[in-house]
């Protein structure tokens, strides 16, 4: 018997248009339940995509950030880079979140985006950049799977 999870799990890949108001639809499975996220936090990722956290994942990130001391310059620099460009967006009645011009530029997204589930969060990619990353990651898939314990 499979036990029902009490929180949203982000799995799958979805391709959606980015509308003229810079909004992208979140799959219903990722926002449909009562416990599903109503607000998302969009962060720039060093791999030139966007990482999208639901409120619960952002709460965990905040807890970790509180442990950064004043003398941890590298950690503070990374945190500043990410949060200065981050954007919080509620999910509207049609299930869309809005993206800023800066985030769209960072990810190279124009009129189409690919949303990729990563269990506790999801990523938003330009189709071209995702194809490049997937080609590169397939070369070392076996080793990476072993490191994940799969």
N, C-alpha and C positions, 0 to 999 in steps of 0.2 A: 504494500500500500504506500502511496506517495503522500507525504504530509504536506499540507498547503503552507506556503510561505506567507509570512505576515507583512512582507514589504515587497516593494516593486523590484524586480530583477530585470536589468536591461540586457536583453539578448536579441540578436538578429541584426539585419542590415536593411535599411530603408532609404530610398531615394526620393527626395521631395524638391519641388521648386522653391526658390526664394522669391517672394512676391515683391512688388514695387515699394512696399513699406518696410522691406528688409526683415520679413517674418518667415519663419519656417515651421511647418507642422510637426508636432511630436506624435509618434504613433500612439493610437488609442490604448494599446496594451501597456504603454509606459505611463499613462496618465489616467487610466480608466477607473481604477478602484478608489474606494473612499480613502484608503491610506496612501494613494498615489500622490505624487508631488503636485503642488499647486504653484510653486515658484521654483525657478531654476536659476543657477548661478553659472554663467558662461565665462570660462577662463582661457587665456591663450596658452597653448602647449608648445614647448620647444620644437616639436616635430612639425610645426606649421599646420596644426589643426586646432580645433577648439575642444576643450573638455567641458562637459556640462554636468554639474552636480545638482542633485535634488537637495532639499533643505536638510535632510538627515545627514548626508555626506558632508555638506558644508559645516554643519554643527561639529562633526568629528574633526574637520580641518581647523576650525577655530580653536578647539581644545589643544591640538598639537601646536598651533601658532602661539598660544599663551605660554608655552614652555620655552620659546626662543628668548635667550637672554640678550641684554643690550650689547654684549661683546661678541656675539655670533654674527659677524658682518656678512659672511657669505650667505647664510640662511636668511638674514634680513634683506639682503639685496635681491635674492630670488623671490621672496615673499612680496617685496615692493613691486618688482617687475610684473608679477602676475596680477596682484590685486589692483594696481593702478590702471590696468587695462581691462579688468573684469567688469562684468555687467550682470545685474540681477534683473530677471524678467518674469513677471507672472505669466502663467499660461492663460490665454484668453478663452472666451467661450467656444471658439473653433479649434482649440488645442494648439495654438501657435505661440511661439516665443519670438521676441524681437532681438535682432543682432545689431550691433553698432557698426559704423563704417570701418572703424579701426580693427575690430575683430574680423570682419569680412576680408579686409586687406591682409591681415596676418595669416589667415587660412587660405587665401587665394580663391575665395568663393565668389562667384558672380551670380548666376541665375539658377544654379542647381547645387544641391548639397546632398551628401550621403551621411546618414546617421548610423553609427555603429555602436551596438551595445557592448559594454565592458563590465557586466555584472552589476556593480554598485553605482555606475555612472555611464555616460555615453559620450561619444566623440562625434564631432561634425567635421567632415572633410570636403574638400573639393574633389570631384570624381577623379581628376587627373592625379592629384597628389596621393590619394588613397591607392590608386592603381600602382604607382611607383613604390610605395611602402609595402604593398602586398607582394609585389614581385621580389623585392629584396628580402622580405621576411620568409618567403617560401624556401629560400636557399638554406636557411638554418632552422627550419621548422622542427626537425627531430631533436636537435640540441635544446632549443628553447622549450619544447614540450617536456623534455626530461627535467629541466631546471624548475618547471612549474609542478613537477610531480605527476604529470599526466601519462 
